[in-house]
Amino acid sequence: AANKYSGASTGSTELAVNQQRFRVNQMCVTANEAAIIDDFFDMFGYAVNRVKIPNIFSRTQWNYVKTNGCNFTGSVPAEALDVLKRVHDKGITYWANHANIGNYSLSNPIVS
């Protein structure tokens, strides 16, 4: 007589009787998807996720800075400090050359 199994089928039971097969596929993003991802990181950079003073001069054309709980100090009105904090927590792009503002097609290598 044939083997008979009863009860709930589990992954290990199916493997034991060769009922479950594995299929391995190589997957990758398309060239278009890779360009979209690359453009995103060109525009917004990479998350640092640590406490530090943002470097707004580390790239040749622009630096994007987005903070979480930004803290400024200085001899300026409290309202101005609040505006600066909100702007940085929402994200701001610092441009090295104002003639190029918004031109994300420029090469933007790290300043050596």
C-alpha positions, 0 to 999 in steps of 0.5 A: 500500500502507498504511504498515507499522510494525514493532518495539516501539510507542512513545508518539512513534510512536503520536502520529505516526500519531494512534493515541493520544488524550489525555483530559483530565478535571477532578477534585476532591475531594468535599465530604465528602473536603474536610471530612475533609482540613480537619478533619485540618489543623484538628487537626494543623496544617501541617508546618513542616519547619525547626529552630525553637522551637515556638510553643505560643501561636499559636492561640486554642484549641490548638496541635499540636506534633510534633518530630523529634529534640526537644531540651530543656535545663533544670535537671530530672532527665535522665529528665524531659527524656527523657520530654519529648523522647519526648512531643514527638517523638510529638506533643502538643496544647497547649490554651489552656483546659483546659475545652475539651480535645478539642473540635476543633469550636471555631474556632481562628484564629491569635492576632493 
